[in-house]
Amino acid sequence: MIAQIRPADLADWLQQHAGARPVVLDVREPWEIRTASVAPEGFELVTIPMGVLLARLDELDKTRPVACLCHLGGRSMQVAMYLEHQGFAQVANIAGGIHAWSLELDAGVPMY
């Protein structure tokens, strides 16, 4: 089962996985990332659009915890399920996506 993490609870999830160098995987399109992005604090930010993930999967380490991020949480959930099926051991979905991130964590992140 894929863990659902609200942005407001991300710091706790990161702390639980601090020794394993957690990754936030942003699966949005380049124009979306240019419109609104997050600052990596306590995690490595990796941006791979959902549509090219299959070709770039080898850029991710299956042993590191991965929390997937998109606009509202739908695409990231699909990616999280895919990663789990590919053998990634610790996968989570950031529920509500970057929209919720703006509402819960950082109002400076534009909403679109």
C-alpha positions in Angstrom: 0.0 0.0 0.0 1.3 3.4 -0.9 1.6 5.9 2.0 -0.3 9.1 1.5 1.6 12.1 3.0 0.1 15.5 3.3 2.7 18.3 2.6 2.2 19.4 6.2 3.4 15.9 7.4 6.3 15.7 5.0 8.9 16.8 7.5 7.9 13.9 9.8 8.2 11.4 6.9 11.6 12.9 5.9 12.8 12.6 9.5 11.8 8.9 9.6 13.9 8.3 6.5 16.8 10.8 7.1 19.5 8.2 7.2 18.5 6.9 3.8 18.7 10.3 2.0 15.0 10.7 0.8 14.1 11.9 -2.6 11.1 14.0 -3.6 10.3 13.0 -7.2 8.5 15.8 -9.1 6.7 14.2 -12.0 5.2 17.3 -13.5 5.9 18.7 -16.9 8.7 21.3 -17.4 6.3 24.2 -17.8 4.6 23.3 -14.5 8.0 23.2 -12.7 8.8 26.6 -14.2 5.4 27.9 -12.9 5.8 26.6 -9.3 8.5 24.6 -7.7 9.7 23.6 -4.2 13.0 24.2 -2.5 14.7 21.0 -1.4 15.0 21.0 2.4 15.9 17.7 4.0 15.6 15.8 0.7 17.0 15.6 -2.8 14.6 17.0 -5.4 14.6 15.0 -8.7 12.4 16.2 -11.6 11.4 13.5 -14.1 8.1 14.1 -16.0 5.7 11.2 -15.8 5.8 10.7 -19.6 9.5 10.0 -19.7 9.9 8.1 -16.4 10.2 4.7 -18.1 13.2 5.9 -20.1 14.8 7.5 -17.1 14.0 5.0 -14.3 17.7 4.1 -13.9 18.3 7.6 -12.5 16.5 6.6 -9.3 17.9 4.4 -6.6 15.5 1.7 -5.5 17.1 1.7 -2.0 16.2 5.3 -1.2 12.8 6.5 0.0 10.9 8.3 -2.7 7.9 10.7 -2.2 6.2 11.5 -5.5 4.9 15.0 -6.2 2.7 16.4 -9.0 0.0 19.1 -9.3 -2.8 17.6 -7.3 -1.7 14.1 -6.4 -3.1 11.9 -9.2 -0.1 11.5 -11.5 2.2 11.2 -8.5 0.0 8.3 -7.2 0.3 6.5 -10.5 4.0 6.9 -10.5 4.3 5.8 -6.9 2.3 2.6 -7.7 4.6 2.0 -10.7 7.7 2.5 -8.6 6.4 0.0 -6.0 5.8 -2.5 -8.8 9.4 -1.9 -10.0 10.8 -2.9 -6.6 11.2 0.4 -4.9 10.9 -0.4 -1.2 9.8 2.9 0.3 7.4 4.9 -1.8 4.9 7.6 -0.8 2.6 9.9 -2.6 2.4 13.6 -1.6 -1.4 13.9 -1.3 -2.7 17.1 -2.8 0.4 17.8 -4.7 2.1 21.1 -5.1 -1.3 22.8 -4.7 -1.6 21.5 -1.2 2.1 22.3 -0.7 1.3 26.0 -1.3 -1.6 25.9 1.1 0.0 23.9 3.9 3.8 24.6 3.7 4.8 27.5 1.6 2.4 30.2 0.4 5.2 31.6 -1.7 4.8 28.6 -4.1 2.4 29.8 -6.8 -0.8 28.0 -7.3 -2.0 27.2 -10.9 
